Amino acid sequence: MKLKNLVGQRFKERPADCVIDSHALMVRGGYMKYVGNGIYSEYPILRRITSKIENIIREEMNAIDGQEVLFPVVMPADIWQESGRYESIGSELVRFEDRNHSKMVLGMTHEEAAVQLVREYAQSYQQYPFMIYQFQRKFRDEARPRAGMIRVREFTMKDAYSFHTSQEDLEQYYQKCYDAYNRIFKRVGIPEVVTVASDSGMMGGSISHEYMLLTEVGEDSIVLCKNCDYRANMEAAENIVNNEPDGEKQELSCIETPNCKTIEEVCTFLHSDVKKSCKAVVYQKNADDTYVVAFVRGDYEVNETKLTNLVGEALHPAEIMEDSPLVAGYIGPYAISDQVTFYCDSSLKGVDNLVAGANKEGYHYTGLNLERDLGEVTYVDIAKAKEGGICPCCGKPKLTIKRGIEVGNIFQLGTKYTESMNMQYVDKEGESHYPIMGCYGIGVGRLAASICEEKHDEYGPIWPISIAPYEVHLCCIRPDDEETRNVADQFYEELTKSGVEVIYDDREGVRAGQMFADADLLGVPIRVVVSPRNLKENMIEISTRDKAVKEMVAKEESLAYILALREKLYSDMQ
């Protein structure tokens, strides 16, 4: 391909609306074009990268007996009504009516379509296990798309679904997918991806893992232990707190605390430690607006995912009205209204002499002891883990919090979808059962953007050769010079005949600095520069985009050198 014919414009200035480097570089480099909020078109250069990523994924899925299929983007609402997700998923799912007034949805995920495809086929135990997968465009109406391809509304996913007759068989296959994903991320150039335990969310199921690329610009919080291999998404990380008793329990006292509605204001007014306070965070159930109060120790935050899973239905932050059974700013667990459901986090267990709201305007309790004053108390884990917290695995106070981008996920779904959609098979004894499912996803565009975020410098991306848009970037400096042009043209022909993917810059009237700037933005791993000055010495300049290699090689030896360097870059990724 000649660069002058490549569709897509490259420019120097960083776009003002690009908050992370990968987004800015991919816009500047002519990879993508904004269409609408969270919606982008891919120029040829990005499509070459995502196609290579897809091929690597396809090879690994086929290697574990995956069978490629294709589900529709638009689906009738009735199969989503079968699973129950038509009603349970919020505004992220786009619902509409066709011209016949039939209810339809835009696919944001395809569990329902997978079951619908195979439930008539797989009615005998002899047809199990099997896995089907697809590459498909999806639309999820994200409330806050950001960071270019990292969080979008329209995207390409590889999603796979496996079907099994036993939990043991699912677990064995789950491990195969786990290992395949590790190979995928190594082959695309980011072996540093880590797996973390995660919350299954809308997908359902009991066991799930996310593959995280640790980076400061990530939107997910990852909890890791410095002492052992424990890793979990913040949504799923267990929070362990060991409170030391005071030794002497105070009497429960109701104290006037005028104009003190926050934990900080109350503790300052009473000269008390925030770790001795009981913080109330109030929600309402989406279904009926009844109140749910989460009580946590004052220095902790509520983990809304844990709380939602505990309640078993969707919640939203509460609006406390004048006729509410709650008094905003003065809510506590003692003598709280019986119209309210409340939960006490385990961070409160063993804390003597708490400060808590008195459920009365302008007053708080001091000396509150939950076991003594409330009677029997059931503690639950609904708080976020903290830096320096106790590891659930090794028991050491060595937890640390890092940021990460989710580049893949795997779920053990169980029978959530097969049971709700009445997919059954008959076993050897003639008895009917619901198959057990696994689900395995990778966002292709997000993976490309994440690799760019991890592999770049101030000038542009540094693409791993396995997914780079081209393998060699050939620059002809002064194509108006006949000898230079002839040598560069010959290199282009010989490299192409050797099976090398080459992008050839032979633009006339373009300065060397502009050529090199464009080459940096394209991020091709090997750069070959043919110039009149170097040809006077019978030399060709060969370098790598990561600056690890920069050599002047004799013209006659250059082709062999390039092919050997190309082979080495591939072998280094093994």
Secondary structure as UniProt FT lines:
FT   HELIX           3..5
FT   TURN            16..17
FT   HELIX           21..28
FT   TURN            29..30
FT   STRAND          32..36
FT   TURN            37..38
FT   STRAND          39..42
FT   HELIX           44..63
FT   TURN            64..65
FT   STRAND          66..68
FT   STRAND          74..76
FT   HELIX           77..83
FT   HELIX           85..88
FT   TURN            91..92
FT   STRAND          95..97
FT   TURN            99..100
FT   STRAND          103..106
FT   HELIX           111..118
FT   TURN            119..121
FT   HELIX           125..127
FT   STRAND          130..139
FT   TURN            147..150
FT   STRAND          154..164
FT   HELIX           167..187
FT   TURN            188..189
FT   TURN            191..192
FT   STRAND          194..197
FT   HELIX           201..203
FT   STRAND          207..214
FT   TURN            216..217
FT   STRAND          220..225
FT   STRAND          231..233
FT   TURN            234..236
FT   STRAND          253..256
FT   TURN            258..259
FT   HELIX           263..270
FT   HELIX           274..276
FT   STRAND          277..285
FT   TURN            286..288
FT   STRAND          291..297
FT   TURN            298..299
FT   HELIX           304..311
FT   STRAND          315..317
FT   TURN            322..323
FT   TURN            328..329
FT   TURN            334..335
FT   TURN            338..339
FT   STRAND          341..345
FT   HELIX           346..348
FT   TURN            349..350
FT   STRAND          354..357
FT   TURN            361..362
FT   STRAND          363..368
FT   HELIX           370..374
FT   STRAND          379..380
FT   TURN            387..388
FT   TURN            392..394
FT   STRAND          399..414
FT   HELIX           416..420
FT   TURN            421..422
FT   STRAND          425..426
FT   TURN            428..429
FT   STRAND          432..433
FT   STRAND          436..443
FT   HELIX           444..454
FT   STRAND          456..457
FT   TURN            458..459
FT   STRAND          460..461
FT   TURN            465..467
FT   STRAND          472..476
FT   TURN            479..480
FT   HELIX           482..497
FT   TURN            498..499
FT   STRAND          502..505
FT   TURN            508..509
FT   HELIX           512..522
FT   STRAND          526..530
FT   HELIX           532..535
FT   TURN            536..538
FT   STRAND          539..544
FT   TURN            545..546
FT   STRAND          550..554
FT   HELIX           555..571
FT   TURN            572..573
//
